[in-house]
Amino acid sequence: MSNANVKIANGKINIMGPNTSTLFSMMDKIPINTNTNYQNVLAGNFIRSPLSDTYFSKQNIQYIQNGIRSGVYTKSQKRISVDEQPEDQIVTVMRSMYLQYSKNLDTNIQMQVNELNNHVLNFCINNVFNEAVAYLKYREDASTMHMPIMHPIYSNKTNKVLEQKPWF
């Protein structure tokens, strides 16, 4: 059996595989399931509306989380699976897209929410995918030694000698 595809961790540190002794010790101590209300996220700019209530609802935030995970998985050709992103960051992107692209009409609320969700998903999927690829490349680079540049090779192997020509 050939081990040609197995990378040897010969770098300064090995972060290619998980260390089971410290796997869970470096996680945040912040509780994940906090009940944060994002209904007043537009305070100071817009008043609450049925559109903002629907758009910033827990169900829509979860829909966006699932869309990001699915989009990154699809974009990476089923190679990268990401966890849920921090809710505060998702809501920040949602707020930005709401301020840029919302029509604030009282009709067709679901259509407006879908348009805003598409803007959020397009932005987030590209960012999360690029960050995941960069992190995987960082892990590979940190865990393997660099290959030194080869010595130069003399390319003129014929024994040509400079002939002195007469001046006059």
Buried (B, 14 or more C-beta within 10 A) or exposed (E): EEEEEEEEBEBEEBBBEEEEEEEEEEEEEEEEEEEEEBEEBBEEEBEEBEBBEBBBBEEBBEBBBEBBBBBBBEBBEEEBEBEEBEBEEBBEBBBEBBEEEBEEEEEEBEEBBEBBBEBBBEBBBEBBBEEBBEEBEEBBEBBBEEEEEEEEEEEEEEEEEEEEEEEE
